[in-house]
Amino acid sequence: MLSHEETMRLIALAQQGDDEAKQTLVVENTPLLKSIIKRYIGKHIEYDDLFQISSIGLLKAIANFSTEYNVRFSTYAVPMILGEVKRYMRDDGYIKVSRSLKAQANKIAQYIDNCRKEGQEPTVEEVAQKFEMEVSDVVFAMDSAKMPVSLYDSANDKDGKALQLVDRLSDNSDKKLVDNVILKDMLSQLSDREKKIVFLRYYRDMTQGEIASKLGVSQVQVSRLENKIIEKLKKQYDEQ
């Protein structure tokens, strides 16, 4: 991982047109790109496309970053990379249903509804025979009716206001991702001993006494070290 100072130096060079510095920043931030796009893998978008789009977001972050923002580059870059990926998904739509398929699905749904009103429950085979379709095509059409065309389609709320479906989802995953990036960055600046205490205390759920025994120090020392680490992390977070 590049130090903050080295990152700033490379960004300055990249903004001056240094392609080698720009390439170094992309390579060094590849783990960050992968951590962002992994949530979108398996949603009908090729991995290479996701990586390319996220790289574009990173390059935009490099071009627009300023030390006046008083934040670390990763903190600034994550929302911009996410925005680029979401824009791609919005414009291309990773869930697509053709108009003809939607029309067919509506006809099937209406037919089934009419049958139910008459006290009948048609089988998939009967539906296929009715519409002269393959059974597999009937199943596909019926399933397509259960999903939105896109999370970015508009739908009216109870007050008649048009909202995109994605806006109606309660999802704090983006904020969590940014917080995780910030936390990872802060932890990387701790000493090896401090990192070990944080790992044992908060990831292994060990008591201060157990950590003291493992490190060969007193519990009082561990308590003081833990408080010192927490204060250091709080200070770093306030500077983000």
Residue pairs with C-beta under 8 A, 6 or more apart in sequence:
1 28
1 188
2 10
2 25
2 28
4 72
4 73
7 25
7 72
7 73
8 67
8 73
10 21
10 22
10 24
10 25
11 21
11 25
11 62
11 65
11 73
13 21
14 21
14 22
14 25
14 62
14 63
15 62
15 63
22 59
22 62
25 58
25 62
26 55
26 58
26 59
29 58
29 74
29 77
32 58
32 74
32 77
32 78
32 81
32 181
33 51
33 54
33 55
33 58
33 81
34 51
35 177
35 181
36 54
36 78
36 81
36 82
36 85
36 177
37 47
37 50
37 51
37 54
37 85
39 173
40 50
40 85
40 89
40 94
41 47
41 50
43 94
43 95
44 94
44 95
45 88
45 89
45 92
45 94
49 88
50 85
53 84
53 85
53 88
54 81
54 84
54 85
56 84
57 77
57 80
57 81
57 82
57 83
57 84
57 85
58 77
58 80
58 81
60 80
60 84
61 73
61 76
61 77
61 80
61 81
62 77
64 80
65 73
65 76
65 77
69 76
70 239
71 240
72 182
72 185
72 240
74 181
74 182
74 185
75 178
75 181
75 182
75 185
75 240
78 177
78 178
78 181
79 174
79 178
82 174
82 177
89 151
89 152
90 150
90 152
93 149
93 150
93 152
94 150
95 147
95 148
95 149
95 150
95 151
96 149
96 150
97 144
97 147
97 149
101 140
101 141
101 144
102 144
102 145
102 149
104 131
104 141
105 141
105 142
105 144
105 145
106 145
107 131
108 127
108 131
108 138
108 141
108 142
108 145
109 142
109 145
111 122
111 127
111 130
111 131
112 122
112 127
115 121
115 122
122 130
124 135
124 138
124 139
125 135
127 133
127 138
128 134
128 135
128 137
128 138
131 138
133 141
148 165
150 165
151 164
151 165
151 166
151 169
152 164
152 165
152 166
153 164
153 165
154 162
154 163
154 164
154 165
155 162
155 163
155 164
155 165
155 168
156 162
156 163
157 163
157 168
182 237
182 240
186 233
186 236
186 237
187 195
187 198
187 233
189 236
190 198
190 229
190 232
193 215
193 225
194 225
194 229
194 232
196 215
197 211
197 215
197 222
197 225
197 226
197 229
198 229
200 206
200 210
200 211
200 214
201 208
201 211
201 226
206 214
208 219
208 222
208 223
208 226
209 219
209 222
211 222
212 218
212 219
212 221
212 222
215 222
